[in-house]
């Protein structure tokens, strides 16, 4: 199984830290955010990793290289101007192949053991999403989790309102027939939910959306104090 780490965002909310450093290279626990993901993927045997870039992408590529320093093989998908989440995936599909792959947002941090992602069987589904309890900054959540399935709020399904963690297993079929260009992922996930083609589960691990300098600093302190890895 391959993985893709989304790393093309500009990190506007993280400025001024991201004026000269791409957000995935910002450090917590004396390690860049993206390196935590790479090491966790390597630990479960996922060594083919696609990373997309846009803002300061050359700095990411210089820092991580071909991945050999981590025992993985990094395949780069350079976008120039960011194509948003789904657009970036569509651009990278030739590198990802035609089988399901792990998708991870480069600007989150989690203590989750990724090995459970290897056991996901999509069968007829287009995606399996990992949800988390709603953080303070996003109390309403993104989707509904009900009996192992993901639903939009519009479907009015009884269940628990949760937030998408930025960790998923995705089938390339989700992007079949879509042209390359700027395109967010959320509308595609919602459409797949309306078609009853999204399974989901709730993460039982530490998870942080590292969206601001304050959250970055707090997470860094938490890791160093609690060794929460």
Secondary structure, 3 states (H helix, E strand, C coil): CCEEEECCCCCHHHCCCCCCCCHHHCEECCEEHHHHHHHHHHHCCCCEEEEEECCCHHHHHHHHCCCHHHCCEEEEEECCCCCHHHHHHHHHHHHHCCCCEEEEECCEEECCCHHHHHHCCCCCCCEEEEEECCCHHHCCCCEEEECCEEECHHHCCCCEEEEEEEEEEECHHHHCCCCCCCCCCHHHHHHHHHCCCEEEEECCCCEEECCCHHHHHHHHHHHHHHCCC
